[in-house]
């Protein structure tokens, strides 16, 4: 969880400092500043999303440092939902194929987190 939190926080900072770099990483073609259409709010949305990612990253790191397992459990279904929504965005051509990696990262994170929680619970039950 701490690693995911750190990555989310770092990507949030990248989005705030160098939004075009983050767009490129996610498979989007950056638009030069002078070429943006009137009313194009991509950078506003990217700023809001990046700030949310930074905050979320800090939440994850704090939860990991305090060993807050309830938080970990809550993330599993929501990260699976995120995986489904992001994958559907690619399948329906609402997002470029490079964005599929973001969805798969979320899905893999959910599965690994769920498996780790299950493994810990089974180990604790055996020790009792």
C-alpha positions in Angstrom: 0.0 0.0 0.0 2.8 2.4 0.8 4.4 1.8 -2.7 1.0 2.5 -4.4 0.6 5.6 -2.3 4.1 6.8 -3.2 3.5 6.2 -6.9 0.1 8.0 -6.7 1.7 11.0 -4.9 4.6 11.2 -7.3 2.3 11.0 -10.4 0.1 13.7 -8.7 3.1 16.0 -8.4 4.1 15.2 -12.0 0.6 16.2 -13.2 0.7 19.4 -11.2 4.2 20.4 -12.4 4.4 18.9 -15.9 0.8 18.0 -17.1 1.9 17.2 -20.7 4.4 14.6 -19.3 1.5 12.9 -17.4 -0.7 13.0 -20.4 2.0 11.3 -22.5 2.5 8.6 -19.9 -1.2 7.8 -20.0 -1.2 7.5 -23.8 -2.8 10.9 -24.6 -1.4 13.3 -27.2 -0.5 16.6 -25.5 -1.9 19.7 -27.2 0.5 22.7 -27.3 -0.7 25.6 -25.1 -1.4 27.9 -28.1 -3.3 25.2 -29.9 -6.0 24.6 -27.3 -9.5 25.4 -28.4 -11.6 28.0 -26.5 -13.3 26.3 -23.6 -10.8 23.4 -23.5 -10.6 22.6 -19.8 -8.2 19.7 -20.0 -5.6 21.4 -17.9 -8.1 22.3 -15.2 -9.4 18.7 -15.1 -5.8 17.4 -15.0 -4.9 19.8 -12.2 -7.9 18.6 -10.1 -7.1 14.9 -10.9 -3.5 15.4 -10.0 -4.2 17.1 -6.7 -6.6 14.2 -5.9 -3.9 11.7 -6.8 -1.4 13.5 -4.5 -3.9 13.5 -1.7 -4.8 9.9 -2.2 -1.2 8.9 -2.3 -0.6 10.5 1.1 -3.8 8.8 2.5 -2.4 5.4 1.3 1.0 6.0 2.8 -0.5 7.1 6.1 -2.8 4.1 6.2 0.2 1.8 5.5 2.3 3.5 8.3 -0.6 3.0 10.8 -1.4 -0.5 9.5 -5.0 0.4 9.0 -6.3 -2.8 7.5 -9.9 -1.6 7.3 -8.8 1.0 4.8 -7.0 -1.6 2.8 -10.2 -3.7 2.7 -12.2 -0.8 1.5 -9.8 -0.1 -1.4 -10.3 -3.5 -3.0 -13.8 -3.2 -4.4 -13.3 0.4 -5.4 -10.1 -0.3 -7.2 -11.8 -3.1 -9.1 -14.6 -0.7 -10.0 -11.9 1.8 -11.2 -10.3 -1.0 -13.3 -13.7 -1.8 -14.9 -14.5 1.8 -15.7 -11.1 2.6 -17.1 -11.0 -0.6 -19.2 -14.5 0.2 -20.5 -13.3 3.7 -21.4 -10.7 2.1 -23.7 -13.0 -0.5 -25.1 -15.6 2.1 -26.0 -12.8 4.3 -27.5 -13.4 7.1 -25.0 -9.8 6.8 -24.0 -6.6 5.8 -25.9 -5.3 2.2 -25.6 -2.4 3.4 -23.5 -4.9 4.3 -20.8 -5.6 0.5 -20.4 -2.4 0.3 -18.3 -4.0 2.6 -15.7 -7.0 0.3 -15.4 -4.9 -2.8 -15.2 -2.7 -1.3 -12.6 -5.8 -0.6 -10.5 -7.1 -4.1 -11.0 -3.8 -5.8 -10.2 -3.4 -3.6 -7.1 -6.9 -4.7 -5.9 -6.2 -8.4 -6.5 -2.8 -8.2 -4.7 -4.2 -6.3 -1.8 -7.2 -8.7 -1.5 -4.9 -11.7 -1.7 -2.5 -10.3 1.0 -5.4 -9.5 3.3 -6.8 -13.0 2.8 -3.4 -14.6 3.4 -2.9 -12.7 6.6 -6.3 -13.6 7.9 -5.8 -17.3 7.1 -2.4 -17.2 8.9 -3.9 -15.5 11.9 -6.6 -18.1 12.1 -4.1 -20.9 12.0 -2.1 -19.4 14.9 -5.1 -19.2 17.1 
